[in-house]
């Protein structure tokens, strides 16, 4: 099963903190499909130390747009607090198919970014933000380069070929380079 394949799983959320005194936790979302991802009986995976552990959700309610969940075997505030900060993942095969032109974040990580002229910018290390406003964090030669994930800038996105072609406005790359 997927129990030992942490790197082959997709991030769907993070445990933010304990909520109440009955062992519930509140989650920070890393998915655009929270209602289909978080439900009683859903199985999610976390890693503690070098072990991948399965968590089963026992209850789910949404408060201010964030899931508040109960986890099997977590009955106290202390036990819930011990989960804070853990990343929640699911096997990639459990992800829904997306419409053309939409991509999962993990599909973009590792893509080579280049300009229309063929100049290499770097490799996507991370995707930050939300569906409404995401940006690529690219490991470039001179440090991190932040590139808005917008169709006007990212003119060709091909996760299968691990390639993103950009047409950046004048000065964007220089303005958004952070020293590593």
N, C-alpha and C positions, 0 to 999 in steps of 0.2 A: 504494500500500500504506500501511500505518499508520506507515511510517518517519518521516514528518514531523509526525504528529499527537499529540504528547506529551500535550496536555491531554485527548485523547479516549481515554487509556489508564488502566487501573486499576493501582494499586500492589499488588504481590504479595509483595514482600520488599525487603530491603536487604542489600548486601554488608557484612558486619561487619568481616572482616579476612582476611588470607592465612592459609592452613592448610597447614603443611608447606612443603617446598622444591620441589615439583613444579608450582606454579602453581595449586593449588586454593584456593578461598575458602569460608568458612563464612558462611551466610546467617542473618539475622534474619527470621522469617516475618511476613508481613502477609496471610496467607491461611489459611482454615480447611481447605483442600484441598491440602496440600503434596505428597502422593503423586501426585496427578493434574496438578499444576502443574510439578513439577521432576522431569524424567526425561531420559535421554540423548536428544539430538535436539531438546529443547524450545528454542524461540526466545523470548528475553526482550529487552526494550529498555531502554537506559540513555541518559542524556543527558550529554554532556561538552561544555562550552562551549555553543555554540548548535546542536550537531549531535546528532541522535538516532541511536544506533548499535544494531545488532542483535548480540546475543550468543547463541551456540549452545552448549548444555550438551553436554559430551562424556562426563561421568561424574557419577553421583549416588549418594551413600550418606548414611544418616542417622546422626548421632552425638548422643546425648543429646537426641533430638527435633528437631535442627536439620539441615538439609541441608548437606553438604560437597560442593561441586560443582567439576568441571573445566570450563573454558571454552575453546572452540576458539581457538587462537592465543595463549593465555596459558600459557607453559611454565616461568616462573621465579617465585620468591618476589617479586622486585622488580616484575614485571609484575602479579602478583596484588595486591600492596600498593597499586598505583596505582588499583585498582578499589574499595578500601575506601571505604565511605560512599555509594556510588552506589545510587540507588533503582532497583529492578527493576519494570518495568511490562509489561503485555500489553494488546492491544486489547480494549476492553470486549466486543466481539462474541464473544470467546473464553471468556468467563466462563460457568460453568454456571448453569442456572436454579436458583433457590432455592425451597424450600417456602414456602407462604403464612406470613406473619408473620416471615420472615427477610429481611434486607436487606444489600446490600453497603455498605461504609462510604462509598464515593464517591456512592452514591445519596442519602445523608443530608446530605452536605455541600451547603450552599446552601439547605437547608430553613428556612422561617420557623418559629420556635417560639413558641407562644402558650399561654396558660393556658385552662382550660375557660371562663372568663368572657370570653375574647377579648383579654386584655391581652397585648401583644407583649413577649416576652422578648428576642428577637434572632434572629440567623441562625447556623446551625450552620457553624462554621469547620473543625472537625476532629472525628474520633471517635477516642478513646484507649482503650487496654486490649485485652482479649482477648474471645473468645466468652463466657467465663465471667463476665466483669465489665467491661463497656464503659461509657464515659460520653461524653456530648456536650459539646464545647467550643463554647459559644455566644458570639458577639460581641454583647454587650448594650450598652445605652446607658451603663451605669456601669462597664463593663469586661467581662472574661470571666466567664461563668457556667458552672459545671460541673454537669451534670445526669446522674444515673445513667440508663443506657439499660435501664430495667426496665419491664415491662408495667404494674406498679402505678403508675408515675409517668408514663410515656409511653403515654397511653391510646389515642391515634390516631396512626398513622404512615402518611403517604401521600406517598411519594417522587414519584409522578407529579404530584401537585398542589404539591409542594415545601412540605409543611406537616406539622408535628408538634404535636399538642395534648398538653399535660401537666397533670397534677393533682398538683402538688408538695405534700408534707407541709408543715405550718406551719414557717416559718423556713428551708426548704431553699435557696431562691433567695438570701436574704440571707447565709446561712452560706457558700455556695459561689461568691460573687462575688469575683473577683480584679481589682484595679486594672490597667488596661492600660497 
